[in-house]
Amino acid sequence: MDTRRIGDPPRDVCDVVTVPARQGLEAVDIIRRGAGEGVGPVIHDDGCDTLGFLVPPGTAAAWDVPGSTCTGADGRGLHLDPAPEPPVDGSDWLLPPGEADPATDPVVLRAALGEAARLIEAADSCR
């Protein structure tokens, strides 16, 4: 994981893991309750249909979590400043840079997304 803090030059770009909003919000809560790594910046679309977790560059090459996608930066994309504008038109920050860890650890995110999916499935089966 990249150990530099947001705003430390030079800053690499981040890959983005996109998930359905319900699963993403559960994952944010799971990560925040954990004793380990924290959650990095998270963006949402204006319709609040999806969340995007910023993860270290290179994550997309090995990302294989069902129900999510990981878009690689490939040397371009999101450069993080301590208080940037939303990175994409039609989006906004759920957790902006400067108020979160530099990026979410992909191993931690993978585990949190799995736990979130199981919680959602259990809740939906009780209806």
Residue frames as a rotation matrix with the C-alpha (Angstrom) as fourth column:
MET 1
0.584 0.812 0.000 0.00
0.812 -0.584 0.000 0.00
0.000 0.000 -1.000 0.00
ASP 2
-0.001 -0.528 0.849 1.19
0.423 -0.770 -0.478 3.53
0.906 0.359 0.224 -0.74
THR 3
0.033 -0.051 -0.998 2.46
0.999 0.032 0.031 5.04
0.031 -0.998 0.052 2.51
ARG 4
-0.892 -0.341 0.297 2.55
0.351 -0.936 -0.018 8.69
0.284 0.088 0.955 1.43
ARG 5
-0.345 0.783 -0.517 -0.06
0.541 -0.283 -0.792 11.04
-0.767 -0.553 -0.326 2.83
ILE 6
0.441 0.600 0.667 -2.49
0.897 -0.278 -0.344 12.91
-0.021 0.750 -0.661 0.60
GLY 7
0.999 -0.034 -0.015 -0.86
-0.035 -0.992 -0.123 16.03
-0.010 0.124 -0.992 -0.79
ASP 8
0.260 -0.962 0.084 2.72
-0.096 0.061 0.994 14.69
-0.961 -0.267 -0.077 -0.52
PRO 9
0.748 -0.008 -0.664 4.29
-0.658 -0.138 -0.740 15.32
-0.086 0.990 -0.108 -3.93
PRO 10
-0.680 0.498 -0.538 4.56
-0.683 -0.166 0.711 13.47
0.265 0.851 0.453 -6.20
ARG 11
-0.262 0.700 0.664 1.23
-0.558 0.452 -0.696 11.70
-0.787 -0.553 0.272 -5.84
ASP 12
-0.991 0.001 0.135 0.34
0.099 0.686 0.720 8.64
-0.092 0.727 -0.680 -7.90
VAL 13
-0.358 0.926 -0.123 -3.09
-0.829 -0.254 0.498 8.29
0.430 0.281 0.858 -9.35
CYS 14
-0.569 0.247 0.784 -5.55
-0.507 0.645 -0.571 5.85
-0.647 -0.723 -0.242 -7.83
ASP 15
-0.845 0.477 -0.239 -7.56
0.124 0.611 0.782 2.98
0.520 0.631 -0.576 -9.25
VAL 16
-0.525 0.751 0.399 -11.27
-0.850 -0.438 -0.294 3.00
-0.046 -0.494 0.868 -8.39
VAL 17
-0.933 0.345 -0.098 -13.36
0.347 0.938 0.000 0.05
0.092 -0.034 -0.995 -7.20
THR 18
-0.600 0.796 0.081 -17.05
-0.754 -0.596 0.275 0.66
0.267 0.105 0.958 -8.01
VAL 19
-0.906 0.360 -0.222 -19.79
0.413 0.864 -0.288 -1.18
0.088 -0.353 -0.931 -6.13
PRO 20
0.024 0.969 0.244 -23.55
0.485 -0.225 0.845 -0.84
0.874 0.099 -0.475 -5.61
ALA 21
-0.197 -0.120 0.973 -24.23
-0.490 -0.847 -0.204 1.85
0.849 -0.517 0.108 -3.00
ARG 22
0.765 0.560 0.318 -25.90
-0.545 0.300 0.783 -0.45
0.343 -0.773 0.534 -0.45
GLN 23
0.776 -0.541 -0.325 -22.96
0.574 0.819 0.007 -2.86
0.262 -0.191 0.946 -0.41
GLY 24
-0.097 -0.862 0.498 -20.48
0.445 -0.485 -0.752 0.00
0.890 0.149 0.431 -0.41
LEU 25
0.144 0.221 0.965 -22.05
-0.647 -0.716 0.261 1.75
0.749 -0.662 0.040 2.55
GLU 26
0.986 0.166 0.025 -22.03
-0.136 0.701 0.701 -1.51
0.099 -0.694 0.713 4.51
ALA 27
0.470 -0.877 -0.101 -18.36
0.747 0.456 -0.485 -1.99
0.471 0.153 0.869 3.59
VAL 28
-0.110 -0.467 0.877 -17.48
-0.125 -0.869 -0.479 1.54
0.986 -0.162 0.038 4.78
ASP 29
0.564 0.402 0.721 -19.10
-0.745 -0.130 0.655 0.75
0.357 -0.906 0.226 8.15
ILE 30
0.960 -0.225 -0.169 -17.34
0.262 0.935 0.241 -2.62
0.104 -0.275 0.956 8.38
ILE 31
0.145 -0.970 0.197 -13.93
0.625 -0.064 -0.778 -1.09
0.767 0.236 0.597 7.64
ARG 32
-0.056 -0.135 0.989 -14.47
-0.434 -0.889 -0.146 1.77
0.899 -0.438 -0.009 10.09
ARG 33
0.797 0.398 0.455 -15.41
-0.579 0.288 0.762 -0.69
0.172 -0.871 0.460 12.86
GLY 34
0.754 -0.543 -0.369 -12.31
0.427 0.833 -0.353 -2.80
0.499 0.109 0.860 12.19
ALA 35
0.793 -0.519 -0.318 -9.13
0.192 -0.282 0.940 -2.51
-0.578 -0.807 -0.125 14.21
GLY 36
-0.026 -0.874 0.486 -6.86
0.835 0.248 0.491 -2.41
-0.550 0.419 0.723 11.17
GLU 37
-0.869 -0.393 0.300 -6.57
0.492 -0.625 0.606 -0.20
-0.051 0.674 0.737 8.13
GLY 38
-0.289 0.764 -0.576 -9.01
0.031 -0.594 -0.804 2.65
-0.957 -0.250 0.148 7.60
VAL 39
0.373 0.514 0.772 -11.06
0.834 0.179 -0.522 3.52
-0.407 0.839 -0.362 4.57
GLY 40
-0.756 -0.653 -0.030 -9.67
0.536 -0.645 0.545 5.88
-0.375 0.396 0.838 1.94
PRO 41
-0.673 0.507 -0.539 -11.57
-0.560 -0.825 -0.076 8.45
-0.483 0.251 0.839 -0.11
VAL 42
-0.568 0.610 0.553 -14.96
0.679 0.727 -0.104 7.31
-0.465 0.317 -0.826 -1.41
ILE 43
-0.876 0.327 -0.355 -17.04
-0.457 -0.797 0.395 8.94
-0.153 0.508 0.848 -4.15
HIS 44
-0.358 0.817 0.453 -20.71
0.511 0.577 -0.637 8.49
-0.782 0.003 -0.624 -5.01
ASP 45
-0.782 0.195 0.592 -22.75
0.517 -0.327 0.791 9.27
0.348 0.925 0.155 -8.07
ASP 46
-0.833 0.465 0.300 -25.51
-0.516 -0.848 -0.121 11.87
0.198 -0.255 0.946 -7.87
GLY 47
0.116 0.926 -0.359 -28.17
-0.605 0.352 0.714 9.16
0.788 0.134 0.601 -7.99
CYS 48
-0.145 -0.306 0.941 -26.46
-0.966 0.247 -0.069 7.39
-0.212 -0.919 -0.331 -5.06
ASP 49
0.847 0.426 -0.318 -26.56
-0.507 0.828 -0.241 4.15
0.160 0.365 0.917 -7.06
THR 50
0.618 -0.707 -0.344 -22.84
0.534 0.698 -0.476 3.41
0.577 0.110 0.810 -6.77
LEU 51
0.851 -0.523 -0.053 -19.84
-0.280 -0.536 0.797 4.13
-0.444 -0.663 -0.602 -4.57
GLY 52
0.694 -0.711 -0.116 -16.24
0.103 0.258 -0.961 4.29
0.713 0.654 0.252 -5.74
PHE 53
0.865 -0.488 -0.115 -13.41
0.157 0.045 0.987 3.37
-0.476 -0.872 0.116 -3.36
LEU 54
0.649 -0.735 -0.198 -10.03
-0.637 -0.382 -0.669 4.83
0.416 0.561 -0.716 -4.22
VAL 55
0.878 -0.392 0.274 -7.41
0.180 0.801 0.571 2.10
-0.443 -0.452 0.774 -4.02
PRO 56
0.040 -0.954 -0.296 -3.68
-0.239 -0.297 0.924 2.04
-0.970 0.034 -0.240 -4.79
PRO 57
0.326 -0.003 -0.945 -2.63
-0.940 -0.105 -0.324 2.09
-0.098 0.995 -0.036 -8.44
GLY 58
-0.658 -0.570 -0.491 -2.24
-0.665 0.746 0.025 -1.41
0.353 0.343 -0.871 -9.88
THR 59
-0.554 0.512 0.656 -5.18
-0.436 0.493 -0.753 -2.88
-0.710 -0.703 -0.050 -7.94
ALA 60
0.353 0.804 -0.478 -7.25
-0.832 0.036 -0.554 -3.32
-0.428 0.593 0.681 -11.11
ALA 61
-0.266 -0.553 -0.789 -4.81
-0.871 0.488 -0.048 -5.88
0.412 0.675 -0.612 -12.50
ALA 62
-0.906 -0.140 -0.400 -5.83
0.012 0.935 -0.355 -8.48
0.424 -0.326 -0.845 -9.90
TRP 63
-0.647 0.713 0.271 -9.33
-0.638 -0.313 -0.703 -7.35
-0.417 -0.628 0.657 -8.88
ASP 64
-0.786 0.355 -0.507 -11.89
-0.147 0.688 0.711 -10.15
0.601 0.633 -0.488 -9.20
VAL 65
-0.862 0.506 0.006 -14.65
0.065 0.123 -0.990 -9.47
-0.502 -0.854 -0.139 -6.68
PRO 66
-0.567 0.717 0.405 -18.08
0.768 0.283 0.574 -10.40
0.297 0.637 -0.711 -8.12
GLY 67
0.455 0.876 -0.161 -20.55
0.889 -0.435 0.142 -7.52
0.055 -0.208 -0.977 -8.30
SER 68
0.592 -0.329 -0.736 -17.83
0.052 -0.896 0.442 -4.87
-0.804 -0.300 -0.513 -8.47
THR 69
0.746 -0.464 0.479 -15.48
0.560 0.047 -0.827 -3.39
0.361 0.885 0.295 -11.03
CYS 70
0.383 -0.695 -0.608 -12.04
0.389 -0.476 0.789 -1.90
-0.838 -0.539 0.088 -10.66
THR 71
0.935 -0.064 0.349 -10.93
0.291 -0.425 -0.857 0.72
0.203 0.903 -0.379 -13.14
GLY 72
0.196 -0.957 -0.212 -7.21
0.928 0.111 0.355 1.11
-0.317 -0.266 0.910 -13.50
ALA 73
0.583 -0.052 -0.811 -5.60
0.020 -0.997 0.079 4.52
-0.812 -0.062 -0.580 -13.64
ASP 74
0.498 -0.455 0.738 -2.98
0.852 0.413 -0.321 3.45
-0.159 0.789 0.594 -16.21
GLY 75
-0.531 -0.847 -0.020 -0.93
0.840 -0.529 0.119 6.56
-0.111 0.046 0.993 -15.50
ARG 76
-0.755 0.376 0.537 -3.90
-0.129 -0.888 0.441 8.92
0.643 0.264 0.719 -15.70
GLY 77
0.004 0.861 -0.508 -6.96
0.630 0.393 0.670 9.55
0.776 -0.323 -0.541 -13.62
LEU 78
0.865 0.490 0.106 -7.49
0.206 -0.540 0.816 10.83
0.457 -0.684 -0.568 -10.13
HIS 79
-0.431 -0.902 0.017 -4.70
0.421 -0.218 -0.881 12.88
0.798 -0.372 0.474 -8.61
LEU 80
0.462 0.687 -0.560 -5.61
0.787 -0.026 0.617 13.60
0.409 -0.726 -0.553 -5.02
ASP 81
-0.506 -0.454 0.734 -5.23
-0.046 -0.835 -0.548 16.96
0.861 -0.311 0.402 -3.35
PRO 82
-0.972 0.079 -0.223 -6.26
0.233 0.172 -0.957 17.54
-0.037 -0.982 -0.186 0.27
ALA 83
-0.280 0.926 -0.255 -9.59
0.151 -0.219 -0.964 19.16
-0.948 -0.308 -0.078 -0.71
PRO 84
-0.988 -0.151 0.045 -10.33
0.064 -0.121 0.991 18.54
-0.144 0.981 0.130 -4.39
GLU 85
-0.215 0.928 -0.304 -13.55
-0.957 -0.262 -0.122 19.12
-0.193 0.265 0.945 -6.21
PRO 86
0.476 0.418 0.774 -15.49
-0.244 0.908 -0.340 15.93
-0.845 -0.027 0.535 -6.99
PRO 87
-0.450 -0.878 0.161 -13.41
-0.118 0.237 0.964 13.94
-0.885 0.415 -0.211 -9.47
VAL 88
-0.848 0.255 0.465 -16.13
0.529 0.366 0.765 13.29
0.025 0.895 -0.445 -12.04
ASP 89
-0.719 0.686 0.107 -19.09
-0.642 -0.716 0.274 15.37
0.265 0.128 0.956 -13.19
GLY 90
0.248 0.919 -0.305 -22.21
-0.574 0.393 0.718 14.00
0.780 -0.003 0.626 -11.53
SER 91
0.210 -0.212 -0.954 -20.38
0.635 0.772 -0.032 12.73
0.743 -0.600 0.297 -8.45
ASP 92
0.487 -0.124 0.864 -19.51
-0.608 -0.759 0.233 13.93
0.627 -0.639 -0.445 -4.98
TRP 93
-0.597 -0.775 -0.205 -17.34
-0.309 0.458 -0.834 12.80
0.740 -0.435 -0.513 -2.08
LEU 94
0.684 0.622 -0.380 -18.77
0.129 0.410 0.903 10.53
0.718 -0.667 0.200 0.61
LEU 95
0.703 -0.606 -0.372 -15.34
0.444 -0.035 0.896 10.57
-0.556 -0.795 0.244 2.31
PRO 96
0.947 -0.316 0.051 -13.13
-0.154 -0.590 -0.792 13.26
0.280 0.743 -0.608 0.76
PRO 97
0.163 -0.966 -0.202 -9.34
0.678 0.259 -0.688 13.18
0.717 -0.025 0.697 0.63
GLY 98
-0.527 -0.420 0.739 -7.92
-0.246 -0.757 -0.605 14.80
0.813 -0.501 0.296 3.72
GLU 99
0.010 0.599 0.800 -10.66
-0.999 -0.030 0.035 13.27
0.045 -0.800 0.598 5.88
ALA 100
0.953 0.281 0.112 -9.74
-0.277 0.959 -0.050 9.67
-0.122 0.017 0.992 5.05
ASP 101
0.205 -0.892 0.403 -6.70
0.185 0.440 0.879 7.43
-0.961 -0.105 0.255 4.67
PRO 102
-0.478 -0.473 -0.740 -4.77
-0.568 -0.477 0.671 7.93
-0.670 0.741 -0.041 1.40
ALA 103
-0.272 0.438 -0.856 -6.41
-0.786 0.412 0.461 4.89
0.555 0.799 0.233 -0.22
THR 104
0.563 0.524 0.639 -8.30
-0.780 0.592 0.202 1.82
-0.272 -0.613 0.742 0.91
ASP 105
-0.596 -0.750 0.286 -6.20
-0.645 0.660 0.386 -1.33
-0.478 0.045 -0.877 1.19
PRO 106
-0.222 0.548 -0.807 -7.57
-0.846 0.303 0.438 -3.72
0.484 0.780 0.397 -1.48
VAL 107
-0.717 -0.061 -0.694 -7.27
0.177 0.948 -0.266 -6.75
0.674 -0.313 -0.669 0.84
VAL 108
-0.877 0.417 -0.239 -9.29
0.153 -0.231 -0.961 -4.96
-0.456 -0.879 0.139 3.52
LEU 109
-0.418 0.744 -0.521 -11.85
-0.851 -0.522 -0.063 -3.78
-0.319 0.417 0.851 0.95
ARG 110
-0.482 0.203 -0.852 -12.21
-0.472 0.759 0.448 -7.28
0.738 0.618 -0.270 -0.54
ALA 111
-0.835 0.138 -0.532 -12.97
0.472 0.675 -0.567 -8.74
0.281 -0.725 -0.629 2.92
ALA 112
-0.752 0.566 -0.337 -15.38
-0.101 -0.604 -0.791 -5.91
-0.651 -0.561 0.511 3.80
LEU 113
-0.411 0.609 -0.679 -17.28
-0.909 -0.215 0.357 -6.26
0.071 0.764 0.642 0.51
GLY 114
-0.606 0.153 -0.781 -17.63
-0.045 0.973 0.226 -10.01
0.794 0.172 -0.583 1.09
GLU 115
-0.840 0.293 -0.457 -18.94
0.519 0.186 -0.834 -9.47
-0.159 -0.938 -0.308 4.61
ALA 116
-0.656 0.611 -0.443 -21.29
-0.515 -0.791 -0.330 -6.73
-0.553 0.011 0.833 3.36
ALA 117
-0.481 0.470 -0.740 -22.70
-0.690 0.318 0.651 -9.04
0.541 0.823 0.171 0.67
ARG 118
-0.688 0.201 -0.698 -23.37
0.412 0.899 -0.147 -11.75
0.598 -0.389 -0.701 3.28
LEU 119
-0.820 0.388 -0.422 -25.10
0.262 -0.401 -0.878 -9.25
-0.510 -0.830 0.227 5.62
ILE 120
-0.556 0.619 -0.555 -27.29
-0.792 -0.597 0.128 -7.92
-0.251 0.511 0.822 2.81
GLU 121
-0.526 0.339 -0.780 -28.22
-0.340 0.757 0.558 -11.44
0.779 0.559 -0.283 1.69
ALA 122
-0.779 0.223 -0.586 -29.14
0.593 0.565 -0.574 -12.41
0.203 -0.794 -0.573 5.26
ALA 123
-0.741 0.509 -0.438 -31.21
-0.104 -0.732 -0.674 -9.24
-0.663 -0.454 0.595 5.76
ASP 124
-0.503 0.551 -0.666 -33.03
-0.861 -0.249 0.444 -9.70
0.079 0.797 0.599 2.45
SER 125
-0.629 0.248 -0.737 -33.83
-0.013 0.944 0.330 -13.36
0.777 0.217 -0.591 3.21
CYS 126
-0.866 0.305 -0.397 -35.59
0.452 0.139 -0.881 -12.33
-0.213 -0.942 -0.258 6.44
ARG 127
-0.748 0.589 -0.306 -38.25
-0.611 -0.791 -0.028 -10.38
-0.258 0.166 0.952 4.58
